[in-house]
């Protein structure tokens, strides 16, 4: 995946994570653990993509 596509994916996932965090307080208590799991998975995807982008940078 080219950097541009990865950066688009990072932007999309961070927007989704932000929205999920904003809606968390209105989430029914019985669904909060599931929402946290989805948020954690999204955050891990962001970290993975950032690591990939970083590894593609030229050595300093």
C-alpha positions in Angstrom: 0.0 0.0 0.0 1.6 3.3 -1.0 2.1 6.0 1.7 -0.7 8.1 0.4 -3.2 5.2 0.8 -1.8 4.4 4.3 -2.1 8.1 5.3 -5.7 8.1 4.1 -6.4 5.0 6.1 -4.7 6.6 9.2 -6.9 9.7 8.8 -10.0 7.6 8.4 -9.3 5.4 11.4 -8.4 8.4 13.7 -11.6 10.1 12.7 -13.5 6.9 13.5 -11.7 6.5 16.8 -12.4 10.1 17.8 -16.1 9.7 17.0 -16.3 6.5 19.0 -14.7 8.2 22.0 -17.1 11.1 21.7 -20.1 8.7 21.6 -18.8 6.4 24.4 -20.6 8.3 27.2 -23.9 7.8 25.5 -23.3 4.1 24.8 -25.4 1.8 27.0 -23.4 0.2 29.8 -23.9 -3.3 28.5 -22.2 -2.3 25.2 -19.2 -0.3 26.5 -16.8 -3.3 26.7 -17.5 -4.1 23.1 -17.0 -0.5 22.0 -13.7 -0.4 23.9 -12.6 -3.6 22.1 -13.4 -2.0 18.7 -11.6 1.2 19.7 -8.6 -0.7 20.9 -8.5 -2.7 17.6 -8.7 0.6 15.6 -5.9 2.1 17.7 -3.7 -0.9 17.1 -4.4 -0.6 13.3 -3.3 3.1 13.5 -0.1 2.1 15.3 0.6 -0.7 12.8 0.1 1.7 9.8 2.3 4.4 11.4 5.0 1.8 11.9 4.8 0.8 8.2 5.0 4.4 7.1 7.9 5.0 9.4 9.8 2.0 8.1 9.4 3.3 4.6 11.2 6.6 5.4 14.8 7.0 4.3 17.4 6.4 6.9 18.5 9.6 8.7 
